[in-house]
Amino acid sequence: MAQNRQETRALLLMVLMALWLAAYGYSVYYGLRTDPTGDGFTRGLNRVTGFLGWQGVAGILAFACFGVGRSFPKGSDIRRISAVPLGMAVALILGLTAWSIWKMA
């Protein structure tokens, strides 16, 4: 019974990681391949909002991956891998914040 529960959690984590990877990848694709719209200052804002929107979806899935991964034993590889999406989300937030501060200075 316990082995079945562990396998179910592993399958759930794999599905969540696949969904996260799809959302993360699509955000990059959307940002690069969408034609910019608008005039003047707001030209291309649709690309930025689309990218950040899909990154928001990926961030929610990253938290879900992290939460499911906490149910595995400490120090296990699957637990460490489950933290990768959240680490990438935090790195993106820190990078965008640093870039914004740098541009304002």
Residue pairs with C-beta under 8 A, 6 or more apart in sequence:
6 72
9 68
9 71
9 72
10 78
12 68
13 65
13 68
13 69
13 78
13 82
16 61
16 64
16 65
16 68
17 65
17 81
17 82
17 85
19 61
20 58
20 61
20 62
20 65
20 85
23 54
23 55
23 57
23 58
23 61
24 54
24 55
24 58
24 85
24 88
26 54
27 50
27 51
27 52
27 53
27 54
27 55
27 57
27 58
28 51
30 47
30 50
30 51
30 54
31 47
31 48
31 50
31 51
34 46
34 47
34 50
36 43
36 44
36 46
36 47
37 43
37 44
37 46
38 44
38 45
38 46
55 89
55 92
58 85
58 89
59 89
61 85
62 85
62 86
62 88
62 89
63 86
65 82
65 85
65 86
66 82
66 83
66 85
66 86
68 82
69 78
69 79
69 81
69 82
69 83
70 79
70 82
72 78
72 79
72 82
73 79
